Amino acid sequence: MVTVFKTRFIGSSTSVASWFRVEVIKTIKEMRLAILLMIGLLAGAWVLGLRLADVYMIPSEWFVMNENGLNVSQITDLMGLVSGENIIYIWFHNIRAMLLGSILGIFSFGVAGILILLFPIGLIAYFMQPLSVVGIPAWKYLVGLVLPHGIVEVPVIILLGASLLRVGAKFASPSRGEPISDEFLQSLADWAKIMIGLVIPVLLLAALMEVLVTPRVAVWLFAQ
């Protein structure tokens, strides 16, 4: 079993650079269908968040106003997008969330893990409606509070979700002529490639953006 996983994970690579260039990129290409499905699920979560905002509305009184409008620090505190914690803490927190989603996904045919990954997207969409009620345009909310670090987080969410979909699919319907354990271990190795080769390092970049860039962009934009 270890040999199956190791062979799939390392492949024909002879160095870290060749491993990423050959094995990780090859895995991404093999996940094309799952990636498209994950993008569709993200779009569905976005629409659901918008719909739920119309049904379960947040009272505008929850957003404390001052003479200049809504205080940006109140928005960012509410959304949890600006944190006083250090970059390493945020990085490990995001990794832990991705690992939790992955573990749950592996033991639920990918379903539970996908739901955890979709939740932030639905939540972001949900808050567009109440913020617009108190005078915050959707574009300003997205550009100021989501886009700076979300632009690097969303792609890894898509890739990680696609790898979990493949794990669930392989486990639920293995190919004929190959043991189900081998199919599962190979898909697990593909997940590990995405997690180690892309998700973990990109989440560090996202943490840097979240702490160093997003608050400054939000303060500048909402001060206009």
C-alpha positions as CSV (number, residue, x, y, z in Angstrom):
1,M,0.0,0.0,0.0
2,V,2.8,2.4,0.8
3,T,4.5,1.6,-2.5
4,V,1.3,2.4,-4.4
5,F,1.0,5.8,-2.7
6,K,4.7,6.6,-3.0
7,T,4.9,5.7,-6.7
8,R,1.9,7.8,-7.5
9,F,3.0,10.7,-5.3
10,I,6.7,10.9,-6.6
11,G,6.1,9.6,-10.1
12,S,9.2,9.9,-12.3
13,S,10.5,13.1,-10.7
14,T,14.1,13.3,-9.5
15,S,13.9,16.7,-7.7
16,V,11.4,19.0,-6.0
17,A,11.4,21.2,-9.1
18,S,10.7,18.3,-11.5
19,W,8.1,16.9,-9.1
20,F,6.2,20.1,-9.2
21,R,6.7,20.7,-13.0
22,V,5.8,17.2,-14.0
23,E,3.7,15.5,-11.3
24,V,1.7,18.4,-9.8
25,I,0.9,19.9,-13.2
26,K,0.0,16.5,-14.6
27,T,-2.4,16.0,-11.7
28,I,-4.1,19.3,-12.3
29,K,-4.6,18.4,-16.0
30,E,-6.1,15.1,-15.0
31,M,-8.6,16.9,-12.7
32,R,-10.0,19.1,-15.4
33,L,-13.5,17.7,-15.1
34,A,-13.5,17.9,-11.4
35,I,-12.2,21.4,-11.5
36,L,-15.1,22.5,-13.8
37,L,-17.5,20.7,-11.4
38,M,-16.0,22.5,-8.4
39,I,-16.3,25.9,-10.2
40,G,-20.0,25.1,-10.8
41,L,-20.5,24.2,-7.1
42,L,-18.8,27.5,-6.0
43,A,-21.2,29.4,-8.3
44,G,-24.1,27.5,-6.7
45,A,-22.9,28.4,-3.2
46,W,-22.7,32.1,-4.3
47,V,-26.3,32.0,-5.6
48,L,-27.5,30.2,-2.5
49,G,-25.8,32.9,-0.3
50,L,-27.6,35.6,-2.2
51,R,-30.9,33.8,-1.9
52,L,-30.5,33.2,1.9
53,A,-29.7,36.9,2.4
54,D,-33.2,37.7,1.1
55,V,-34.8,35.2,3.3
56,Y,-32.8,35.6,6.5
57,M,-32.0,39.3,6.6
58,I,-29.7,40.8,9.1
59,P,-31.2,43.9,10.8
60,S,-29.5,47.1,9.7
61,E,-29.2,48.1,13.3
62,W,-26.5,45.5,13.8
63,F,-24.2,47.7,11.6
64,V,-23.3,50.7,13.9
65,M,-23.1,53.9,11.9
66,N,-21.3,57.1,12.5
67,E,-21.5,60.5,10.8
68,N,-19.3,59.3,8.0
69,G,-21.2,56.1,7.4
70,L,-20.2,52.5,8.3
71,N,-16.9,52.2,10.1
72,V,-14.6,50.0,8.0
73,S,-13.1,48.3,11.2
74,Q,-16.6,47.3,12.1
75,I,-17.2,45.6,8.8
76,T,-13.8,43.8,8.8
77,D,-14.4,42.6,12.4
78,L,-17.8,41.3,11.5
79,M,-16.5,39.4,8.5
80,G,-13.4,38.2,10.2
81,L,-11.3,39.2,7.2
82,V,-8.9,41.4,9.2
83,S,-7.1,39.8,12.1
84,G,-4.7,41.1,14.7
85,E,-3.0,37.7,14.9
86,N,0.3,37.2,13.1
87,I,0.7,35.8,9.7
88,I,1.9,32.4,10.8
89,Y,-1.1,32.0,13.0
90,I,-3.5,32.8,10.1
91,W,-1.5,30.5,7.8
92,F,-1.8,27.6,10.2
93,H,-5.4,28.3,10.9
94,N,-6.2,28.1,7.2
95,I,-4.1,25.0,6.8
96,R,-6.0,23.4,9.7
97,A,-9.3,24.3,8.1
98,M,-8.3,22.8,4.8
99,L,-7.0,19.6,6.5
100,L,-10.2,19.3,8.5
101,G,-12.3,19.6,5.3
102,S,-10.0,17.1,3.6
103,I,-10.3,14.5,6.3
104,L,-14.1,14.8,6.5
105,G,-14.2,14.7,2.7
106,I,-12.1,11.6,2.5
107,F,-14.4,9.7,4.8
108,S,-17.6,11.0,3.2
109,F,-17.0,10.5,-0.5
110,G,-15.9,14.2,-0.7
111,V,-19.3,15.6,0.4
112,A,-18.5,17.0,3.8
113,G,-15.2,18.4,2.7
114,I,-16.8,20.2,-0.3
115,L,-19.4,21.7,2.0
116,I,-16.8,23.1,4.3
117,L,-14.9,24.6,1.3
118,L,-18.1,26.1,-0.1
119,F,-19.3,27.7,3.1
120,P,-17.0,30.8,2.9
121,I,-18.1,31.5,-0.6
122,G,-21.8,31.4,0.4
123,L,-21.0,33.6,3.4
124,I,-19.3,36.3,1.3
125,A,-22.3,36.4,-1.0
126,Y,-24.7,36.5,1.9
127,F,-23.2,39.7,3.4
128,M,-23.5,41.6,0.1
129,Q,-27.2,42.3,0.7
130,P,-27.1,43.6,4.3
131,L,-24.1,45.8,3.6
132,S,-25.8,47.2,0.5
133,V,-28.8,48.2,2.7
134,V,-26.5,50.4,4.8
135,G,-24.9,52.0,1.8
136,I,-21.9,49.8,1.0
137,P,-21.9,48.9,-2.7
138,A,-21.3,45.3,-3.6
139,W,-18.2,46.2,-5.7
140,K,-16.6,48.1,-2.9
141,Y,-17.3,45.3,-0.4
142,L,-15.7,42.7,-2.7
143,V,-12.8,44.8,-3.8
144,G,-12.0,46.1,-0.4
145,L,-12.6,43.1,1.8
146,V,-12.4,40.0,-0.3
147,L,-10.4,40.4,-3.5
148,P,-6.9,41.2,-2.2
149,H,-6.4,37.8,-0.5
150,G,-9.4,36.0,-2.0
151,I,-7.8,36.1,-5.5
152,V,-5.1,33.7,-4.3
153,E,-7.3,31.6,-1.9
154,V,-10.2,30.8,-4.3
155,P,-8.0,28.9,-6.9
156,V,-6.6,26.6,-4.2
157,I,-10.1,26.0,-2.8
158,I,-11.1,25.0,-6.3
159,L,-8.1,22.7,-6.7
160,L,-8.4,21.1,-3.3
161,G,-12.1,20.6,-3.8
162,A,-11.5,19.0,-7.2
163,S,-9.0,16.6,-5.6
164,L,-11.6,15.6,-2.9
165,L,-14.2,15.0,-5.6
166,R,-11.8,12.6,-7.3
167,V,-11.1,10.8,-4.0
168,G,-14.8,10.4,-3.5
169,A,-15.4,9.3,-7.1
170,K,-12.6,6.7,-7.1
171,F,-13.7,5.3,-3.7
172,A,-17.4,5.1,-4.8
173,S,-16.8,3.7,-8.3
174,P,-13.4,2.1,-8.8
175,S,-12.2,1.1,-12.2
176,R,-12.6,-2.5,-13.3
177,G,-9.6,-4.7,-12.9
178,E,-7.9,-2.6,-10.2
179,P,-8.2,-3.1,-6.5
180,I,-10.3,-0.5,-4.8
181,S,-7.5,0.1,-2.3
182,D,-5.1,1.0,-5.0
183,E,-7.5,3.3,-6.7
184,F,-8.2,5.0,-3.3
185,L,-4.5,5.4,-2.5
186,Q,-3.7,6.8,-5.9
187,S,-6.4,9.5,-5.6
188,L,-5.2,10.2,-2.1
189,A,-1.7,10.7,-3.5
190,D,-3.1,13.1,-6.0
191,W,-4.8,15.0,-3.1
192,A,-1.4,15.1,-1.3
193,K,0.3,16.6,-4.3
194,I,-2.2,19.4,-4.4
195,M,-2.1,20.0,-0.7
196,I,1.7,20.0,-0.3
197,G,2.6,21.4,-3.7
198,L,0.0,24.2,-4.0
199,V,-2.4,24.7,-1.1
200,I,0.1,25.0,1.8
201,P,2.5,27.5,0.1
202,V,-0.3,29.5,-1.6
203,L,-2.1,29.8,1.8
204,L,1.1,31.4,3.2
205,L,0.8,34.0,0.4
206,A,-2.9,34.5,1.2
207,A,-2.1,35.0,4.9
208,L,0.5,37.7,3.9
209,M,-2.1,39.4,1.7
210,E,-4.8,39.1,4.4
211,V,-2.7,40.8,7.1
212,L,-0.6,43.3,5.0
213,V,-2.7,44.2,2.0
214,T,-6.5,43.7,2.7
215,P,-6.8,46.0,5.7
216,R,-4.9,48.8,3.8
217,V,-7.0,48.4,0.7
218,A,-10.2,48.4,2.8
219,V,-9.3,51.5,4.7
220,W,-8.3,53.4,1.6
221,L,-11.4,52.3,-0.4
222,F,-14.0,53.0,2.3
223,A,-12.4,56.3,3.1
224,Q,-13.3,57.5,-0.4
